[in-house]
Amino acid sequence: MIDPETIEEWEECDGEAVSCYGFDPDTGEWAWGWVPLENIEENGRTDILDALFPVRREGAV
């Protein structure tokens, strides 16, 4: 699975996971793959979450 800390690009979200380009430590290569939203959030990638869900940013206090 793509390491969330290495994600450089993302395209679509199906509500549970995001299609992302980053480094896959299992294969040792850069690749596209699906990363669960939970993993993205746990790794502090708020930049991705804010881009995917703009309302989330606007509603922040």
N, C-alpha and C positions, 0 to 999 in steps of 0.2 A: 504494500500500500504506500501511496505517496506520503512522505513526511510533511506534515502541515507547516512546519517551520521553513520549508524550502519552496513553498508554492510561489510561483512567479506570475502565473496567469490562471484565470478561471473563466468558464463559459456559462454553463447552465446549472440550474439547481432543480432537482425533482421534488423538493420539500423535505428530503431526508439526507441527501448527499449532494456534493458539488463536483462537477467535472473540472479537474484541476491539472495543471502542468507543474511538475516538481520532481524532486529526486526520490526514487524508489530504492530504499536501502536493501530490499530483498533481491532485486535484480542488479543493483549497482549502476543503474542507468536513469537518465532523465526521461520522463514519459508522461502521458496523459492517463489519468485514472480517476475513479470516483472516491471521494473522501467524505465520510459521514460528517454532517454538521456538528455533531457532538464533539468529534475530534478537533474540528476547527476551533470551536469555542473553548475547549479545554486547553488548547495550545495558545490561547490569547490572540488569535488572528481576527481582531475586531475590524481590521481594514476590509477583510473579505465579507464579514457579516454586514457591515455598514453599507458596502457597495451592493450587496444582494438584497438587503432589506432596509431601504432608506428611511422608512417610518420608524424603525428601531432607533436610529440616530436622532431623529427629530423629537421623539418621545423621551429621550434621556434627560435626566435632571442633573 
